[in-house]
Amino acid sequence: MINNELTKVHSIRFTHDQNKALDMLISKGFSRTKFVRLAVEEKLYRDYRTIIKQIEKEKNNIILPF
């Protein structure tokens, strides 16, 4: 059983073309769930890095009075 405090349930929808692509992956032996989880993890990682870079850039632009 999955620990509900560590995981949250979200539903996502796929377009017809996306669903066909996922079905092709399944026919090649890939796990749909694993593929989607890895894709979401990668997207969140890229977004996180972008946000951190943005925050650091904003920090450097702050002019502090002497």
PyMOL Python script that loads the backbone (N, CA, C, O; Angstrom):
from pymol import cmd

cmd.read_pdbstr("""\
ATOM      1  N   MET A   1       0.837  -1.182   0.000  1.00  0.00           N
ATOM      2  CA  MET A   1       0.000   0.000   0.000  1.00  0.00           C
ATOM      3  C   MET A   1       0.882   1.246   0.000  1.00  0.00           C
ATOM      4  O   MET A   1       1.941   1.270   0.627  1.00  0.00           O
ATOM      5  N   ILE A   2       0.439   2.264  -0.700  1.00  0.00           N
ATOM      6  CA  ILE A   2       1.203   3.504  -0.837  1.00  0.00           C
ATOM      7  C   ILE A   2       0.913   4.416   0.348  1.00  0.00           C
ATOM      8  O   ILE A   2      -0.237   4.576   0.757  1.00  0.00           O
ATOM      9  N   ASN A   3       1.980   5.018   0.900  1.00  0.00           N
ATOM     10  CA  ASN A   3       1.834   5.957   1.997  1.00  0.00           C
ATOM     11  C   ASN A   3       1.243   7.253   1.463  1.00  0.00           C
ATOM     12  O   ASN A   3       1.881   7.935   0.661  1.00  0.00           O
ATOM     13  N   ASN A   4       0.035   7.605   1.895  1.00  0.00           N
ATOM     14  CA  ASN A   4      -0.668   8.777   1.373  1.00  0.00           C
ATOM     15  C   ASN A   4      -0.009  10.090   1.761  1.00  0.00           C
ATOM     16  O   ASN A   4      -0.243  11.108   1.110  1.00  0.00           O
ATOM     17  N   GLU A   5       0.815  10.092   2.812  1.00  0.00           N
ATOM     18  CA  GLU A   5       1.490  11.325   3.193  1.00  0.00           C
ATOM     19  C   GLU A   5       2.634  11.645   2.238  1.00  0.00           C
ATOM     20  O   GLU A   5       3.020  12.807   2.113  1.00  0.00           O
ATOM     21  N   LEU A   6       3.174  10.656   1.576  1.00  0.00           N
ATOM     22  CA  LEU A   6       4.287  10.873   0.663  1.00  0.00           C
ATOM     23  C   LEU A   6       3.845  11.049  -0.784  1.00  0.00           C
ATOM     24  O   LEU A   6       4.588  11.605  -1.593  1.00  0.00           O
ATOM     25  N   THR A   7       2.671  10.592  -1.110  1.00  0.00           N
ATOM     26  CA  THR A   7       2.206  10.676  -2.492  1.00  0.00           C
ATOM     27  C   THR A   7       0.871  11.391  -2.562  1.00  0.00           C
ATOM     28  O   THR A   7       0.062  11.337  -1.635  1.00  0.00           O
ATOM     29  N   LYS A   8       0.664  12.050  -3.662  1.00  0.00           N
ATOM     30  CA  LYS A   8      -0.611  12.719  -3.933  1.00  0.00           C
ATOM     31  C   LYS A   8      -1.140  12.200  -5.261  1.00  0.00           C
ATOM     32  O   LYS A   8      -0.365  11.910  -6.172  1.00  0.00           O
ATOM     33  N   VAL A   9      -2.425  12.085  -5.369  1.00  0.00           N
ATOM     34  CA  VAL A   9      -3.045  11.594  -6.585  1.00  0.00           C
ATOM     35  C   VAL A   9      -3.430  12.783  -7.458  1.00  0.00           C
ATOM     36  O   VAL A   9      -4.110  13.705  -7.008  1.00  0.00           O
ATOM     37  N   HIS A  10      -2.987  12.749  -8.716  1.00  0.00           N
ATOM     38  CA  HIS A  10      -3.335  13.762  -9.702  1.00  0.00           C
ATOM     39  C   HIS A  10      -3.778  13.034 -10.960  1.00  0.00           C
ATOM     40  O   HIS A  10      -3.245  11.976 -11.294  1.00  0.00           O
ATOM     41  N   SER A  11      -4.728  13.587 -11.637  1.00  0.00           N
ATOM     42  CA  SER A  11      -5.121  12.977 -12.898  1.00  0.00           C
ATOM     43  C   SER A  11      -4.659  13.884 -14.034  1.00  0.00           C
ATOM     44  O   SER A  11      -4.710  15.110 -13.933  1.00  0.00           O
ATOM     45  N   ILE A  12      -4.213  13.259 -15.105  1.00  0.00           N
ATOM     46  CA  ILE A  12      -3.788  14.006 -16.273  1.00  0.00           C
ATOM     47  C   ILE A  12      -4.529  13.462 -17.485  1.00  0.00           C
ATOM     48  O   ILE A  12      -4.982  12.318 -17.494  1.00  0.00           O
ATOM     49  N   ARG A  13      -4.641  14.294 -18.497  1.00  0.00           N
ATOM     50  CA  ARG A  13      -5.316  13.876 -19.723  1.00  0.00           C
ATOM     51  C   ARG A  13      -4.339  13.975 -20.877  1.00  0.00           C
ATOM     52  O   ARG A  13      -3.480  14.856 -20.916  1.00  0.00           O
ATOM     53  N   PHE A  14      -4.485  13.062 -21.806  1.00  0.00           N
ATOM     54  CA  PHE A  14      -3.630  13.032 -22.979  1.00  0.00           C
ATOM     55  C   PHE A  14      -4.465  13.269 -24.222  1.00  0.00           C
ATOM     56  O   PHE A  14      -5.629  12.875 -24.298  1.00  0.00           O
ATOM     57  N   THR A  15      -3.842  13.927 -25.203  1.00  0.00           N
ATOM     58  CA  THR A  15      -4.509  14.079 -26.496  1.00  0.00           C
ATOM     59  C   THR A  15      -4.495  12.723 -27.192  1.00  0.00           C
ATOM     60  O   THR A  15      -3.832  11.784 -26.751  1.00  0.00           O
ATOM     61  N   HIS A  16      -5.225  12.648 -28.263  1.00  0.00           N
ATOM     62  CA  HIS A  16      -5.291  11.398 -29.020  1.00  0.00           C
ATOM     63  C   HIS A  16      -3.896  10.994 -29.499  1.00  0.00           C
ATOM     64  O   HIS A  16      -3.510   9.831 -29.385  1.00  0.00           O
ATOM     65  N   ASP A  17      -3.145  11.951 -30.031  1.00  0.00           N
ATOM     66  CA  ASP A  17      -1.793  11.657 -30.528  1.00  0.00           C
ATOM     67  C   ASP A  17      -0.858  11.236 -29.404  1.00  0.00           C
ATOM     68  O   ASP A  17      -0.063  10.312 -29.576  1.00  0.00           O
ATOM     69  N   GLN A  18      -0.944  11.900 -28.258  1.00  0.00           N
ATOM     70  CA  GLN A  18      -0.106  11.529 -27.116  1.00  0.00           C
ATOM     71  C   GLN A  18      -0.445  10.123 -26.648  1.00  0.00           C
ATOM     72  O   GLN A  18       0.444   9.342 -26.310  1.00  0.00           O
ATOM     73  N   ASN A  19      -1.713   9.811 -26.629  1.00  0.00           N
ATOM     74  CA  ASN A  19      -2.137   8.480 -26.201  1.00  0.00           C
ATOM     75  C   ASN A  19      -1.638   7.408 -27.173  1.00  0.00           C
ATOM     76  O   ASN A  19      -1.222   6.329 -26.750  1.00  0.00           O
ATOM     77  N   LYS A  20      -1.681   7.705 -28.477  1.00  0.00           N
ATOM     78  CA  LYS A  20      -1.162   6.760 -29.470  1.00  0.00           C
ATOM     79  C   LYS A  20       0.331   6.530 -29.259  1.00  0.00           C
ATOM     80  O   LYS A  20       0.812   5.400 -29.350  1.00  0.00           O
ATOM     81  N   ALA A  21       1.066   7.620 -28.974  1.00  0.00           N
ATOM     82  CA  ALA A  21       2.503   7.491 -28.730  1.00  0.00           C
ATOM     83  C   ALA A  21       2.766   6.640 -27.490  1.00  0.00           C
ATOM     84  O   ALA A  21       3.661   5.795 -27.495  1.00  0.00           O
ATOM     85  N   LEU A  22       1.994   6.859 -26.438  1.00  0.00           N
ATOM     86  CA  LEU A  22       2.154   6.049 -25.230  1.00  0.00           C
ATOM     87  C   LEU A  22       1.806   4.589 -25.496  1.00  0.00           C
ATOM     88  O   LEU A  22       2.463   3.689 -24.973  1.00  0.00           O
ATOM     89  N   ASP A  23       0.785   4.352 -26.299  1.00  0.00           N
ATOM     90  CA  ASP A  23       0.422   2.980 -26.658  1.00  0.00           C
ATOM     91  C   ASP A  23       1.549   2.296 -27.438  1.00  0.00           C
ATOM     92  O   ASP A  23       1.794   1.102 -27.269  1.00  0.00           O
ATOM     93  N   MET A  24       2.233   3.069 -28.296  1.00  0.00           N
ATOM     94  CA  MET A  24       3.376   2.507 -29.035  1.00  0.00           C
ATOM     95  C   MET A  24       4.493   2.148 -28.064  1.00  0.00           C
ATOM     96  O   MET A  24       5.140   1.113 -28.220  1.00  0.00           O
ATOM     97  N   LEU A  25       4.726   2.992 -27.066  1.00  0.00           N
ATOM     98  CA  LEU A  25       5.751   2.685 -26.070  1.00  0.00           C
ATOM     99  C   LEU A  25       5.410   1.408 -25.312  1.00  0.00           C
ATOM    100  O   LEU A  25       6.286   0.587 -25.040  1.00  0.00           O
ATOM    101  N   ILE A  26       4.147   1.246 -24.976  1.00  0.00           N
ATOM    102  CA  ILE A  26       3.703   0.042 -24.271  1.00  0.00           C
ATOM    103  C   ILE A  26       3.949  -1.184 -25.149  1.00  0.00           C
ATOM    104  O   ILE A  26       4.401  -2.222 -24.665  1.00  0.00           O
ATOM    105  N   SER A  27       3.650  -1.059 -26.436  1.00  0.00           N
ATOM    106  CA  SER A  27       3.859  -2.206 -27.333  1.00  0.00           C
ATOM    107  C   SER A  27       5.343  -2.554 -27.457  1.00  0.00           C
ATOM    108  O   SER A  27       5.681  -3.693 -27.777  1.00  0.00           O
ATOM    109  N   LYS A  28       6.223  -1.597 -27.212  1.00  0.00           N
ATOM    110  CA  LYS A  28       7.675  -1.832 -27.250  1.00  0.00           C
ATOM    111  C   LYS A  28       8.207  -2.320 -25.907  1.00  0.00           C
ATOM    112  O   LYS A  28       9.399  -2.599 -25.779  1.00  0.00           O
ATOM    113  N   GLY A  29       7.332  -2.426 -24.903  1.00  0.00           N
ATOM    114  CA  GLY A  29       7.738  -2.977 -23.619  1.00  0.00           C
ATOM    115  C   GLY A  29       7.974  -1.948 -22.525  1.00  0.00           C
ATOM    116  O   GLY A  29       8.428  -2.298 -21.436  1.00  0.00           O
ATOM    117  N   PHE A  30       7.672  -0.687 -22.798  1.00  0.00           N
ATOM    118  CA  PHE A  30       7.840   0.347 -21.775  1.00  0.00           C
ATOM    119  C   PHE A  30       6.621   0.406 -20.867  1.00  0.00           C
ATOM    120  O   PHE A  30       5.515   0.039 -21.267  1.00  0.00           O
ATOM    121  N   SER A  31       6.832   0.865 -19.658  1.00  0.00           N
ATOM    122  CA  SER A  31       5.735   1.048 -18.715  1.00  0.00           C
ATOM    123  C   SER A  31       5.213   2.476 -18.855  1.00  0.00           C
ATOM    124  O   SER A  31       5.978   3.433 -18.741  1.00  0.00           O
ATOM    125  N   ARG A  32       3.917   2.617 -19.101  1.00  0.00           N
ATOM    126  CA  ARG A  32       3.311   3.942 -19.256  1.00  0.00           C
ATOM    127  C   ARG A  32       3.498   4.764 -17.984  1.00  0.00           C
ATOM    128  O   ARG A  32       3.875   5.934 -18.047  1.00  0.00           O
ATOM    129  N   THR A  33       3.238   4.163 -16.855  1.00  0.00           N
ATOM    130  CA  THR A  33       3.331   4.870 -15.573  1.00  0.00           C
ATOM    131  C   THR A  33       4.761   5.335 -15.314  1.00  0.00           C
ATOM    132  O   THR A  33       4.985   6.479 -14.919  1.00  0.00           O
ATOM    133  N   LYS A  34       5.718   4.451 -15.535  1.00  0.00           N
ATOM    134  CA  LYS A  34       7.116   4.794 -15.294  1.00  0.00           C
ATOM    135  C   LYS A  34       7.561   5.910 -16.251  1.00  0.00           C
ATOM    136  O   LYS A  34       8.260   6.837 -15.842  1.00  0.00           O
ATOM    137  N   PHE A  35       7.156   5.818 -17.515  1.00  0.00           N
ATOM    138  CA  PHE A  35       7.514   6.831 -18.498  1.00  0.00           C
ATOM    139  C   PHE A  35       6.961   8.198 -18.098  1.00  0.00           C
ATOM    140  O   PHE A  35       7.682   9.195 -18.143  1.00  0.00           O
ATOM    141  N   VAL A  36       5.696   8.250 -17.709  1.00  0.00           N
ATOM    142  CA  VAL A  36       5.074   9.516 -17.333  1.00  0.00           C
ATOM    143  C   VAL A  36       5.732  10.076 -16.077  1.00  0.00           C
ATOM    144  O   VAL A  36       5.996  11.276 -16.000  1.00  0.00           O
ATOM    145  N   ARG A  37       5.997   9.227 -15.105  1.00  0.00           N
ATOM    146  CA  ARG A  37       6.651   9.701 -13.879  1.00  0.00           C
ATOM    147  C   ARG A  37       8.033  10.265 -14.155  1.00  0.00           C
ATOM    148  O   ARG A  37       8.400  11.306 -13.610  1.00  0.00           O
ATOM    149  N   LEU A  38       8.811   9.582 -15.006  1.00  0.00           N
ATOM    150  CA  LEU A  38      10.139  10.080 -15.347  1.00  0.00           C
ATOM    151  C   LEU A  38      10.058  11.407 -16.109  1.00  0.00           C
ATOM    152  O   LEU A  38      10.867  12.308 -15.888  1.00  0.00           O
ATOM    153  N   ALA A  39       9.079  11.519 -17.002  1.00  0.00           N
ATOM    154  CA  ALA A  39       8.915  12.755 -17.766  1.00  0.00           C
ATOM    155  C   ALA A  39       8.539  13.916 -16.843  1.00  0.00           C
ATOM    156  O   ALA A  39       9.062  15.021 -16.992  1.00  0.00           O
ATOM    157  N   VAL A  40       7.650  13.676 -15.906  1.00  0.00           N
ATOM    158  CA  VAL A  40       7.247  14.720 -14.959  1.00  0.00           C
ATOM    159  C   VAL A  40       8.428  15.095 -14.071  1.00  0.00           C
ATOM    160  O   VAL A  40       8.659  16.276 -13.811  1.00  0.00           O
ATOM    161  N   GLU A  41       9.172  14.106 -13.609  1.00  0.00           N
ATOM    162  CA  GLU A  41      10.336  14.373 -12.767  1.00  0.00           C
ATOM    163  C   GLU A  41      11.357  15.237 -13.511  1.00  0.00           C
ATOM    164  O   GLU A  41      11.906  16.184 -12.949  1.00  0.00           O
ATOM    165  N   GLU A  42      11.603  14.902 -14.774  1.00  0.00           N
ATOM    166  CA  GLU A  42      12.561  15.673 -15.571  1.00  0.00           C
ATOM    167  C   GLU A  42      12.080  17.114 -15.771  1.00  0.00           C
ATOM    168  O   GLU A  42      12.865  18.057 -15.668  1.00  0.00           O
ATOM    169  N   LYS A  43      10.800  17.273 -16.054  1.00  0.00           N
ATOM    170  CA  LYS A  43      10.233  18.614 -16.252  1.00  0.00           C
ATOM    171  C   LYS A  43      10.331  19.437 -14.972  1.00  0.00           C
ATOM    172  O   LYS A  43      10.709  20.608 -15.019  1.00  0.00           O
ATOM    173  N   LEU A  44      10.000  18.850 -13.847  1.00  0.00           N
ATOM    174  CA  LEU A  44      10.094  19.568 -12.580  1.00  0.00           C
ATOM    175  C   LEU A  44      11.534  19.945 -12.269  1.00  0.00           C
ATOM    176  O   LEU A  44      11.789  21.036 -11.758  1.00  0.00           O
ATOM    177  N   TYR A  45      12.479  19.062 -12.570  1.00  0.00           N
ATOM    178  CA  TYR A  45      13.892  19.337 -12.328  1.00  0.00           C
ATOM    179  C   TYR A  45      14.354  20.519 -13.177  1.00  0.00           C
ATOM    180  O   TYR A  45      15.041  21.414 -12.684  1.00  0.00           O
ATOM    181  N   ARG A  46      13.969  20.519 -14.477  1.00  0.00           N
ATOM    182  CA  ARG A  46      14.349  21.634 -15.353  1.00  0.00           C
ATOM    183  C   ARG A  46      13.725  22.933 -14.881  1.00  0.00           C
ATOM    184  O   ARG A  46      14.397  23.965 -14.858  1.00  0.00           O
ATOM    185  N   ASP A  47      12.448  22.907 -14.502  1.00  0.00           N
ATOM    186  CA  ASP A  47      11.777  24.107 -14.014  1.00  0.00           C
ATOM    187  C   ASP A  47      12.409  24.592 -12.725  1.00  0.00           C
ATOM    188  O   ASP A  47      12.570  25.797 -12.532  1.00  0.00           O
ATOM    189  N   TYR A  48      12.768  23.682 -11.845  1.00  0.00           N
ATOM    190  CA  TYR A  48      13.397  24.041 -10.573  1.00  0.00           C
ATOM    191  C   TYR A  48      14.711  24.768 -10.828  1.00  0.00           C
ATOM    192  O   TYR A  48      14.983  25.806 -10.225  1.00  0.00           O
ATOM    193  N   ARG A  49      15.531  24.213 -11.734  1.00  0.00           N
ATOM    194  CA  ARG A  49      16.809  24.868 -12.045  1.00  0.00           C
ATOM    195  C   ARG A  49      16.589  26.253 -12.628  1.00  0.00           C
ATOM    196  O   ARG A  49      17.328  27.181 -12.299  1.00  0.00           O
ATOM    197  N   THR A  50      15.591  26.412 -13.487  1.00  0.00           N
ATOM    198  CA  THR A  50      15.289  27.709 -14.086  1.00  0.00           C
ATOM    199  C   THR A  50      14.858  28.708 -13.017  1.00  0.00           C
ATOM    200  O   THR A  50      15.276  29.866 -13.037  1.00  0.00           O
ATOM    201  N   ILE A  51      14.033  28.264 -12.098  1.00  0.00           N
ATOM    202  CA  ILE A  51      13.547  29.143 -11.033  1.00  0.00           C
ATOM    203  C   ILE A  51      14.703  29.560 -10.130  1.00  0.00           C
ATOM    204  O   ILE A  51      14.797  30.728  -9.753  1.00  0.00           O
ATOM    205  N   ILE A  52      15.582  28.628  -9.777  1.00  0.00           N
ATOM    206  CA  ILE A  52      16.730  28.943  -8.927  1.00  0.00           C
ATOM    207  C   ILE A  52      17.638  29.961  -9.620  1.00  0.00           C
ATOM    208  O   ILE A  52      18.105  30.906  -8.986  1.00  0.00           O
ATOM    209  N   LYS A  53      17.889  29.773 -10.916  1.00  0.00           N
ATOM    210  CA  LYS A  53      18.717  30.716 -11.661  1.00  0.00           C
ATOM    211  C   LYS A  53      18.072  32.103 -11.670  1.00  0.00           C
ATOM    212  O   LYS A  53      18.762  33.114 -11.535  1.00  0.00           O
ATOM    213  N   GLN A  54      16.766  32.144 -11.826  1.00  0.00           N
ATOM    214  CA  GLN A  54      16.031  33.407 -11.846  1.00  0.00           C
ATOM    215  C   GLN A  54      16.144  34.120 -10.495  1.00  0.00           C
ATOM    216  O   GLN A  54      16.356  35.331 -10.444  1.00  0.00           O
ATOM    217  N   ILE A  55      16.003  33.375  -9.422  1.00  0.00           N
ATOM    218  CA  ILE A  55      16.099  33.956  -8.074  1.00  0.00           C
ATOM    219  C   ILE A  55      17.503  34.503  -7.846  1.00  0.00           C
ATOM    220  O   ILE A  55      17.657  35.601  -7.309  1.00  0.00           O
ATOM    221  N   GLU A  56      18.531  33.753  -8.246  1.00  0.00           N
ATOM    222  CA  GLU A  56      19.904  34.211  -8.066  1.00  0.00           C
ATOM    223  C   GLU A  56      20.171  35.471  -8.879  1.00  0.00           C
ATOM    224  O   GLU A  56      20.870  36.373  -8.419  1.00  0.00           O
ATOM    225  N   LYS A  57      19.617  35.534 -10.081  1.00  0.00           N
ATOM    226  CA  LYS A  57      19.785  36.709 -10.926  1.00  0.00           C
ATOM    227  C   LYS A  57      19.127  37.930 -10.279  1.00  0.00           C
ATOM    228  O   LYS A  57      19.692  39.024 -10.283  1.00  0.00           O
ATOM    229  N   GLU A  58      17.933  37.735  -9.728  1.00  0.00           N
ATOM    230  CA  GLU A  58      17.228  38.829  -9.058  1.00  0.00           C
ATOM    231  C   GLU A  58      17.996  39.280  -7.804  1.00  0.00           C
ATOM    232  O   GLU A  58      18.043  40.473  -7.502  1.00  0.00           O
ATOM    233  N   LYS A  59      18.590  38.336  -7.084  1.00  0.00           N
ATOM    234  CA  LYS A  59      19.389  38.680  -5.902  1.00  0.00           C
ATOM    235  C   LYS A  59      20.567  39.566  -6.283  1.00  0.00           C
ATOM    236  O   LYS A  59      20.878  40.531  -5.585  1.00  0.00           O
ATOM    237  N   ASN A  60      21.212  39.237  -7.381  1.00  0.00           N
ATOM    238  CA  ASN A  60      22.378  39.994  -7.837  1.00  0.00           C
ATOM    239  C   ASN A  60      21.993  41.387  -8.327  1.00  0.00           C
ATOM    240  O   ASN A  60      22.826  42.293  -8.316  1.00  0.00           O
ATOM    241  N   ASN A  61      20.752  41.571  -8.753  1.00  0.00           N
ATOM    242  CA  ASN A  61      20.310  42.860  -9.264  1.00  0.00           C
ATOM    243  C   ASN A  61      19.832  43.808  -8.165  1.00  0.00           C
ATOM    244  O   ASN A  61      19.602  44.989  -8.427  1.00  0.00           O
ATOM    245  N   ILE A  62      19.685  43.314  -6.960  1.00  0.00           N
ATOM    246  CA  ILE A  62      19.237  44.158  -5.854  1.00  0.00           C
ATOM    247  C   ILE A  62      20.387  45.069  -5.436  1.00  0.00           C
ATOM    248  O   ILE A  62      21.486  44.603  -5.135  1.00  0.00           O
ATOM    249  N   ILE A  63      20.122  46.352  -5.422  1.00  0.00           N
ATOM    250  CA  ILE A  63      21.129  47.321  -5.013  1.00  0.00           C
ATOM    251  C   ILE A  63      20.909  47.656  -3.547  1.00  0.00           C
ATOM    252  O   ILE A  63      19.852  48.152  -3.158  1.00  0.00           O
ATOM    253  N   LEU A  64      21.914  47.380  -2.751  1.00  0.00           N
ATOM    254  CA  LEU A  64      21.815  47.616  -1.324  1.00  0.00           C
ATOM    255  C   LEU A  64      22.426  48.971  -0.989  1.00  0.00           C
ATOM    256  O   LEU A  64      23.474  49.318  -1.532  1.00  0.00           O
ATOM    257  N   PRO A  65      21.796  49.746  -0.106  1.00  0.00           N
ATOM    258  CA  PRO A  65      22.375  51.033   0.271  1.00  0.00           C
ATOM    259  C   PRO A  65      23.620  50.820   1.158  1.00  0.00           C
ATOM    260  O   PRO A  65      23.700  49.849   1.910  1.00  0.00           O
ATOM    261  N   PHE A  66      24.554  51.718   1.055  1.00  0.00           N
ATOM    262  CA  PHE A  66      25.787  51.605   1.857  1.00  0.00           C
ATOM    263  C   PHE A  66      25.608  52.192   3.210  1.00  0.00           C
ATOM    264  O   PHE A  66      26.540  52.183   4.015  1.00  0.00           O
TER     265      PHE A  66
END
""", "prot")
cmd.dss("prot")
cmd.show_as("cartoon", "prot")
cmd.util.cbc("prot")
cmd.orient("prot")
